[in-house]
């Protein structure tokens, strides 16, 4: 699946929220035609530099009174000069700030008029190239005069969709001023993002920086795009692995992927998910499945809180205390006073990695693992703690022993499951 970028029209408002630059992958900066001046352009460029946001020029009709949203009658040669002057102003400031301008997208009425009229499209593209060169990506509609003119000029072209705009049944935008034209609901923007980006017809999605609720919508759209862009690695004909973003709740990932037809098994770790399936009937691309999860997480019950009684009698307890510079009593209190979450299950059947251990007692694994760790030993390694379900070799620092606890049963499986919350209760 090809990565789809989030572009945001910025540099238009004096009270613009800088959080928009953290969400945007491309910032289309107003360069004086419909909005913007030297101060706002420099501020926007500096925000791009701080947050690693790619810079785009956002030229318009010279019409600040109407914010560039009224179509004007401008001769192509005059329009070319106007676009070139606007882009050159931004380009000069960008050179001073030290960030390149690598994208361009016309604004408002110019966007639509030039996509209808080939002469205007060629004028806009020529003005961009004159000011900024040809090492550019031009952003515009999926088809029309702008795409043709950009390609004739040798520019890369990104097909654009709009996450925060309503559309007619034929897919065209509802004109501004009509009901449903401008969206403000992050949930609707998420759904638009999933539909457009997973359909394969766009290369970039736009959120307007001056839309109501722009920050919330931009964050949600970016989250969906990140899920759809997850990297997958084939593990053979019937398996693949994909990297998971932090924001996806792991238990929900497991349930969503296992529910897909054709999936035989799913293993979810802290950073990856492995999906095993019938090669003769492969499931839907898991990125689309998780994209829907990002769009509609739905209300979820809080995972159960499981209390595990522990006798703190482990052979490494004193050594851990000495290593971290605390008393044995302090180590026990810090270990037993936290609520942990099952981050992944593996290594042995029922071996659950719990986090996060208090940083003050986080110690590395033993340099030389033991050949035998007794069943129900409670250990720590780095920021993780765990209960050994059966006797086995192991290199964790052993702090104690779980009492009256079954970590794994042949019929019931693992007692602790992905996402469960766990507390340790000290017993003598």
DADA-V613252 format. One record per pair of residues at least 4 apart in sequence whose C-alpha atoms are under 6 Angstrom apart, sorted by the first residue. I is the first residue (numbers start at 0). GAP is how many residues later the second one is. D is the distance in whole Angstrom. If there is no record, write none. Layout:
i & gap & d
I & GAP & D
I & GAP & D
This chain:
i & gap & d
2 & 226 & 5
3 & 199 & 5
3 & 200 & 5
4 & 199 & 5
5 & 18 & 6
5 & 19 & 5
5 & 198 & 6
5 & 199 & 5
5 & 200 & 6
6 & 17 & 6
6 & 18 & 6
6 & 19 & 4
6 & 20 & 6
6 & 199 & 5
7 & 16 & 6
7 & 19 & 5
7 & 198 & 5
7 & 199 & 5
7 & 200 & 6
7 & 201 & 6
8 & 19 & 5
8 & 199 & 5
8 & 200 & 5
9 & 18 & 6
9 & 19 & 5
9 & 199 & 5
10 & 18 & 5
10 & 19 & 5
10 & 29 & 6
10 & 33 & 6
11 & 18 & 6
11 & 23 & 5
11 & 24 & 6
19 & 195 & 6
21 & 29 & 6
22 & 196 & 6
24 & 28 & 5
24 & 29 & 6
25 & 27 & 6
25 & 28 & 5
25 & 29 & 6
26 & 28 & 5
26 & 29 & 6
27 & 28 & 4
27 & 29 & 5
27 & 30 & 5
28 & 28 & 5
28 & 29 & 5
29 & 5 & 6
29 & 6 & 5
29 & 28 & 5
30 & 5 & 5
30 & 28 & 6
30 & 55 & 5
30 & 59 & 6
31 & 4 & 5
31 & 5 & 6
32 & 27 & 5
32 & 28 & 6
32 & 29 & 4
33 & 26 & 6
33 & 29 & 5
33 & 30 & 4
33 & 33 & 5
33 & 34 & 5
34 & 29 & 6
35 & 4 & 6
36 & 4 & 6
47 & 4 & 6
47 & 5 & 5
54 & 46 & 5
55 & 45 & 6
55 & 46 & 6
55 & 47 & 4
55 & 48 & 5
56 & 47 & 5
57 & 46 & 6
57 & 47 & 5
57 & 48 & 5
57 & 49 & 6
58 & 24 & 6
58 & 47 & 5
58 & 48 & 6
59 & 46 & 6
59 & 47 & 5
59 & 50 & 6
60 & 7 & 6
62 & 5 & 5
67 & 40 & 6
68 & 39 & 5
68 & 40 & 5
69 & 39 & 6
70 & 38 & 5
75 & 44 & 5
75 & 47 & 5
79 & 43 & 5
79 & 44 & 6
79 & 47 & 5
82 & 44 & 5
83 & 4 & 6
83 & 43 & 4
83 & 44 & 6
83 & 47 & 5
86 & 4 & 6
86 & 44 & 6
87 & 4 & 6
87 & 43 & 5
93 & 4 & 6
93 & 5 & 5
101 & 34 & 5
102 & 33 & 5
102 & 34 & 5
102 & 35 & 6
103 & 34 & 5
104 & 34 & 5
105 & 5 & 5
106 & 4 & 5
109 & 4 & 6
113 & 6 & 5
113 & 7 & 5
114 & 29 & 5
114 & 30 & 5
114 & 31 & 5
115 & 29 & 6
117 & 27 & 5
120 & 24 & 6
120 & 25 & 5
121 & 4 & 6
121 & 27 & 5
125 & 4 & 6
127 & 4 & 6
128 & 4 & 4
128 & 5 & 5
135 & 19 & 6
136 & 18 & 6
136 & 19 & 5
136 & 20 & 5
137 & 19 & 5
138 & 18 & 6
138 & 19 & 5
139 & 19 & 6
139 & 20 & 6
140 & 18 & 5
140 & 19 & 5
141 & 17 & 5
142 & 4 & 6
149 & 5 & 5
150 & 4 & 5
157 & 45 & 5
158 & 43 & 5
158 & 44 & 5
159 & 42 & 5
159 & 44 & 5
159 & 45 & 6
160 & 44 & 5
161 & 43 & 5
161 & 44 & 5
162 & 26 & 5
162 & 29 & 5
162 & 30 & 6
162 & 43 & 6
162 & 44 & 6
163 & 19 & 5
163 & 25 & 6
163 & 43 & 6
164 & 16 & 6
164 & 17 & 5
164 & 18 & 5
165 & 8 & 6
165 & 14 & 6
165 & 15 & 5
166 & 4 & 5
166 & 5 & 5
166 & 6 & 4
166 & 7 & 5
167 & 4 & 5
167 & 6 & 6
173 & 7 & 5
174 & 6 & 6
175 & 5 & 5
183 & 28 & 5
183 & 29 & 5
185 & 31 & 4
189 & 30 & 6
189 & 31 & 5
189 & 105 & 5
190 & 104 & 6
191 & 4 & 6
192 & 4 & 6
192 & 28 & 6
193 & 4 & 6
208 & 5 & 6
213 & 4 & 6
223 & 67 & 6
223 & 70 & 6
226 & 64 & 6
227 & 59 & 5
227 & 63 & 6
230 & 11 & 6
231 & 9 & 5
231 & 10 & 4
232 & 7 & 6
232 & 8 & 5
233 & 6 & 4
234 & 4 & 5
234 & 5 & 5
236 & 42 & 6
237 & 38 & 6
237 & 39 & 5
237 & 40 & 6
237 & 41 & 5
238 & 36 & 5
238 & 37 & 4
239 & 34 & 6
239 & 35 & 5
240 & 32 & 6
240 & 33 & 4
241 & 30 & 6
241 & 31 & 6
242 & 28 & 6
242 & 29 & 4
243 & 27 & 5
243 & 28 & 5
250 & 167 & 6
250 & 168 & 6
251 & 4 & 6
261 & 15 & 6
261 & 16 & 6
261 & 19 & 6
261 & 20 & 6
261 & 21 & 5
262 & 13 & 6
262 & 14 & 4
263 & 12 & 5
263 & 13 & 5
264 & 11 & 5
265 & 8 & 6
265 & 9 & 5
266 & 6 & 6
266 & 7 & 5
267 & 5 & 4
268 & 4 & 6
268 & 75 & 5
269 & 73 & 6
269 & 74 & 6
277 & 4 & 6
286 & 4 & 6
291 & 4 & 6
292 & 4 & 5
302 & 117 & 5
303 & 116 & 6
303 & 117 & 6
304 & 116 & 5
304 & 117 & 6
305 & 116 & 5
306 & 115 & 6
306 & 116 & 5
306 & 117 & 6
307 & 116 & 5
307 & 117 & 6
308 & 93 & 6
308 & 94 & 5
308 & 115 & 6
308 & 116 & 5
308 & 117 & 6
309 & 91 & 5
309 & 92 & 4
309 & 93 & 6
309 & 115 & 6
309 & 116 & 5
309 & 117 & 6
310 & 89 & 5
310 & 90 & 5
310 & 116 & 5
310 & 117 & 6
311 & 87 & 6
311 & 88 & 4
312 & 87 & 5
313 & 84 & 5
313 & 85 & 4
313 & 86 & 4
315 & 81 & 6
315 & 82 & 5
315 & 83 & 6
316 & 82 & 5
317 & 10 & 6
320 & 4 & 6
320 & 5 & 5
320 & 6 & 6
320 & 7 & 5
332 & 4 & 6
335 & 88 & 5
338 & 83 & 6
338 & 84 & 5
339 & 14 & 6
339 & 15 & 5
339 & 81 & 6
339 & 82 & 5
340 & 13 & 5
340 & 14 & 6
340 & 78 & 6
340 & 79 & 6
340 & 80 & 5
341 & 11 & 6
341 & 12 & 5
341 & 76 & 5
341 & 77 & 5
341 & 78 & 5
342 & 10 & 6
342 & 11 & 6
343 & 8 & 6
343 & 9 & 5
343 & 74 & 6
344 & 6 & 6
344 & 7 & 4
345 & 5 & 6
349 & 39 & 6
349 & 57 & 6
349 & 58 & 5
349 & 64 & 4
350 & 38 & 6
351 & 34 & 6
352 & 33 & 5
353 & 30 & 5
353 & 31 & 5
353 & 32 & 6
354 & 29 & 5
355 & 27 & 5
355 & 28 & 6
356 & 26 & 5
356 & 27 & 6
361 & 20 & 5
361 & 21 & 5
362 & 18 & 6
362 & 19 & 5
363 & 17 & 5
363 & 18 & 5
364 & 16 & 5
364 & 30 & 5
364 & 31 & 5
365 & 29 & 5
368 & 25 & 5
368 & 26 & 4
369 & 23 & 6
369 & 24 & 5
369 & 25 & 6
370 & 22 & 4
371 & 20 & 5
371 & 21 & 4
372 & 18 & 5
372 & 19 & 5
372 & 20 & 6
373 & 17 & 4
374 & 13 & 5
374 & 14 & 5
374 & 15 & 4
374 & 16 & 4
375 & 11 & 5
375 & 12 & 5
375 & 13 & 6
375 & 25 & 6
375 & 26 & 5
376 & 10 & 6
376 & 11 & 5
376 & 23 & 6
376 & 24 & 5
377 & 8 & 6
377 & 9 & 5
377 & 20 & 6
377 & 21 & 6
377 & 22 & 5
377 & 23 & 5
378 & 6 & 6
378 & 7 & 6
378 & 17 & 5
378 & 18 & 5
378 & 19 & 4
378 & 20 & 5
379 & 4 & 6
379 & 5 & 4
379 & 16 & 6
379 & 17 & 5
380 & 15 & 5
388 & 18 & 5
406 & 7 & 6
406 & 8 & 5
407 & 5 & 5
407 & 6 & 4
407 & 7 & 6
408 & 4 & 5
